[in-house]
Amino acid sequence: MREKDAINGIETGKWNFYVVGGGETADVFVWQTPQGHKYLRTGHDMTIADNLLGLPECPINGCR
């Protein structure tokens, strides 16, 4: 899924995303820079690691 599609899905209420890492679960939200650029970011959890960047890549046909 492309980032812009995930952002649209979250903003329209079509989807909710979360990640699990280090035994913690964190919701994924849409954030926006002061310049208006939207991006995905996890909510606050008990780790300082970047949950999204720490996820492994998956093959296009293998992602569900």
N, C-alpha and C positions, 0 to 999 in steps of 0.2 A: 504494500500500500504506500502510495506517495504521501509525503508529509502534508501537503496541502489538502489531500482527501481526508486524512485523519483529522486535521484541524477543522475542516468543514463538518465532518461527522460529529465531532465533539460540540461544536458551536450550535448545530441544529438539533442536538439531543438524540441523534440517531445512534451514536455509539458512546460507550465509556471505555476507557483503557486504564490498565494498571500494570505495574511491574513488580516482580518479587526478586529481592536480592538481599543476601546476608541475613535471611530469615525475616526480613521486613517487607511489608507490602506498601506501595506508594501509588496514589492515583496520578494519572497524567492529565495535565491541564494545558490550555492554550494561554500563552503569555504574549505580551506585546511590548516591543521597545518603544521609547519615546518617539522614534521616527516612524512608527506604524508597522514594523516588521513583526509578523506573528510567527511563533515557534512553539514547539512542544517542550514541556518541562514537568518534572515530577513535583508533587507537593512535598511538604516537609515530612521527613521520616527520621529515624534514629541513626542514619548513616550519613557520612559526608561524601560517599562515593556517588558518582553520576550514574544513576540506575539505567538511564536510557543508553548512554554511550557504552555501558558495560555489557549490554545484551549482545549475544552472538548474532551474526548475520544468518539468515535462513534462505535457502534456495526459493526462487519465485514460486515454483509449483509445490513446495513443501510447506509454505506458510498457511496456517488456518486460523 
